[in-house]
């Protein structure tokens, strides 16, 4: 099968490319050429910017991909250009979305008050307010103000060209530009006797997925015709609490400390989060497991161990950018621990 991947050189793209090539498919990637990564030699590379996708249509016609995978469709216009460009060329479009489409996300951020039961299914209620980052002072890296996966999904699923949507959780692993485990590993490397968490953070659950497992799920959706017209969650089966996740990381690195949970009232006022942590952000991934036969190819502990090993050799260039706002500075933490340990 001929497969074209739009944006395949950053985080999830490389393991997806490797998996598709390994099972015998012909893979091309369309990217800007700004990221260096090791890809199989037989992968065809097309340089260009997605804002000029339509202008590349004649080249895509010559390539004649059967399935196009868009890793970076962020806006409604991205989706419209995608569908218009490949109509009459490809047989199906696979688009990567996010579990931030759900109303539970707005509850978590305090934009709505009624807590949504979890785990969420693919039919759970979506956000009513569009463009979640428009009013935020800071946005996730490389995300435009007009970012809205709900609108992307609508365009893809309503088009003449058949589509498949994969809603991803928080993804961790090698090349994670958000360095999701860094702050915890740093504290463990510094031999902190404890990591202090507020009770609300300690018990909060969110869905995560390891990058190679996520890539495998996407590959299954790409090669399986039964995925046509379907929306899938991809996430680890176990949705650990934040305290459980830190403890698991500590066990893997041999940390001798422990997680200490304190009442929210013991935290300094400037460290109390505005999030509604009564709202968990957990999804059910049964559909993709039953319909496409998905299961993790890398177990949880091995996934964490690989992530930790990469993180230790690839610390962020500006660590303060990746500090978790619920983690205390050491001096404040020591004051709290002084009354407990």
N, C-alpha and C positions, 0 to 999 in steps of 0.2 A: 504494500500500500504506500502511496505517496502522501507524505504528511508535511505540511508547512506550519512552523511555529513562529508566531509573532512575538518577539521578545524572549529569547531562549538562552540568554547568557548570564543571568544574574544568580538568583537563589534557587528557585524550583526548576528553572529551565534545564540546566545541565544534567541533573539526574533523570529528568524526563527524556531528554534526547538520548542519553546512554541506554535507558531501558528500551526505548522504541527501536534503536539500532540493534541492540542485542537480540531482539526477537525477530529481526529480519526485515524491518521496514525502511523505506527510503525517506530520509529526513532532511528538510531544508529549514534554515532559520532566517528570518528577516529581522535585522537589528541595526542599531546605529553605529556599531563598531567601537563603542567607547569602553566596553568591558572585555577584559581578557580572561578567557577560561579554556580549560582543556576539553575539547570535544573530539569525537572520533574523526579520523581523517576523511572519511567519505561523506561527511555532513556538508551539504551545499550551503554556502553563506551568501545572503543577499543584503547589501548595505542600503540603508535608507531610514527615513523617519516616518513614523506612522501617520504624522500629519499630512504626508504626501502619498498615502497608500493608494489612492485612486490613480495617481499619475503613474504608478507601477503596474497598472492592470495588464498591459500587454505582456510584460515580463512574467506575470503570474499566469497568464493564459498559456504561455509556452511551457511553464513549469507543470501546469495541470495537476495541482494537488487534489486528492480526493477528500481529505479532511484538513481543515485549517484550525489551529489551536491559538486562541488569542489570550496571552498571559497578562496583557496590560490594557485592556479596555476599561477605562475609568469613567468615561462620561457618555451621555446619550449620543453626542456627536461621534465619539469613537465607534460606537456600535453601529450607527447609521452608515458611516463610511465603510466599516468592515463588511456589512451585509451587501451594500451596493457594489463594492469592489469585487466580491467573490460570487455574486449571483451569476449563474451560468457557467461558472468555472469549477467550484467545489461542490461536493455532494452534501457536506455537512460542516457546521461550525461548532466548535467546542470552546466555551468561554469560561474563564476562571472568575468566580465571584467570591463573596465573603458572607460570613454569618452576621455581619453588621447590618444586613437588610432587615432584620427582625425588630419588631416593636420592643422586644426585651432590651435591645441596645439603647433605645431612648429612655427606657426606665432606668437602666444602669447609670446613664448620664444625668438623670434627674429631670429629663424633659417631660416624662410622664410619671404618674404616681402609682398606678395599679401594677403590682408585681405579676409577671407572666409565669405560669407553671413551666418547669423544665423536667425532662429534656425537650427541647424544641424539635418538631418534625418539619419536613419540607413544606407542610401546609400550615404552619403556625403563622399568626398575624404579622404582617410586615409593618415597618415604620410608616406613620402617616406624614411625618415631616421629612422632606427631601433635603439632600445635600447636607449631611450631618456635620461637615467640617467648615461650612461657610462662616459660622459665627464663632469658631474657635480661634483663639489667639495663636495657637501652634497646631500644625497638622502633621500626620505621619509623613515620613520622608517621601518626596517625589509625588505626593498626592495633590492634584489641582483643586482649586476652590469648588469647581463644578462636579467634583467626584460624586457619583451616585450609581451604585451597582443595581439598584432597583430599576432605574431607567434603562441601564444596559441590558438587564434581563428581559425587560418588556420588549425591547426592539428585537432581540435575538429570537425570543420565543414566538413572536408574532410575524416574523418574516417568512417569505416564500422559501427561503433556504432553511432546511431543517437544522435545529440547534440542540445543544446539550449544555447544561449549566452545572458547574461544580462549585458549591459554597464551602469555602475553606475556613478553618478555625485559625487560632494563633499558631503559626508554624515556627518550629525551632530546628536547629541543625547547623551543619557547616555552611558558612557564607551568609549567615543570618545578619543582615545589616542592623537589626534592632538589638542584637546581642542580648537575648532574653534571659540568659542565665548569668551574665557577667557579674552583676552586682552581688549575687549570692556567692559565686565562686570566689570573688575577691575577698569577701569577709571570711570565708573558710581558709583561704590562703594566708590571710592575716592572723589566723589562729584566734579569732574572736571566740570567747567562751559561750556566747549565745547570740542568736539573732532575734530581736524583739519584734513581734507583730501585734497589732491591735487584734482584738477578738473578731472584728468584722472581716479584716483581711485574712486572718488565719483560717476561717471557715469558708471563705469564698471559693467557688468552683467555676472554672472556665474550661472550655474545650481546647485542646492542643492537638497538634499532629506533627510527627517527625518528617522532615523534608523528603526523605527517600520513600517513605510510605505514601506521602501525599502524591509524589511523582508517579508511583506505581498505580494509584487509584486513577489519576488522570489518564495514564496510558491505557488502562482497561476501558475507560469511557471512550477513548479515541478509536480503539480497534474493534469495539463491540457495537454492532448495528442496533442492538437492543437498547442502547442508551439514547437513541434518537427521541427527541421531544421530552426528555426526562431531566429532572433537577435532583441533584444528589448532594448530601452532606458527606464530608470526609473528616474523620476525627478519631483520636484514640478512643478505645472502648472505655477505659477508666478515666473518669473526670476527677482527678485528685483535688483536694483542698490545697490552698497555697501552702499551708503548714506541712501537709503530707508531701508535696512536691519538693519543698526545701529539704525536708528530712531525707527523702530518697536521694537527692543530689549529694547530701552530706555523707550518706552511707557509701556512695560510690567513690567519693574522693578521700574517704577515711577521716573525715572531720570528727573531732572529739567533742565538739560543742553540741548545743541543743537549741531547738526553737522554743522561745518563751512567749507565751500569749498573755497579754495584759488587757484589762478593760479599756475601752475606747477613751474613757475619762482620764486615764493616766497619761495620754499623749499630749504633747504641747499643742496649743491651738493651731499653730501654723502647719502642723503635720496631720491634721484631720482632713480626710479627703471629702470632696463634695459628691463623690459617687454614692449611689444607692446600692450598697453591697448586699442588701436583702435580695437583689435580683442576680441570680446566677446566670451564667452565659454558657449553657451546656446544650449540645445538640445530640440527637439520636442518629446514628449512621447505619441503621439496619437496612435501609433501602438498597444502598450500593452493595452491601454484603450479600443480600439475598438475590438481587437481580444480576449483578456482574461478578459475583464470587470474590469480592474483595476481602482480603484480610491482611494484616500487617506483615510485611516481609522482614522487618527489623523489630524485635521485641522492645518493650519500653526501657528496661535497664540498659540494654545495648545501645539504644537510641540516645539515651542520656549520656552514657559513657563516651560515645563518639562526639557528641556535642561538646561535652566538657573538654575532651582532648583538643578539639579544634579551637575552642574558646581560649584555652590556656596559651596557645601559640599565636592567636590572632586577637589580642585585646583591642578594644576600640581606640582609635587615635585620640579622641577627646572623651575620656571616660565619663566626665560629668554630664554629658548629653544623654547617657544611658542609665543614669541613676533612677531607681524606682522611688517615686515620691512618698511611698509608705515606709521606706526604710529610714531609720534615724541615723544621724551622725553619731560617731563613736562616743563622744563626750556625753551627749544626751542619753544615749543607750546605757552608758556606764552608770549614770545617776539612777536610772530606773532599775538596773540590775543590782545596784548596791542595796536596794531595799528588798530584794527577792532572793538572790543567791547567797 
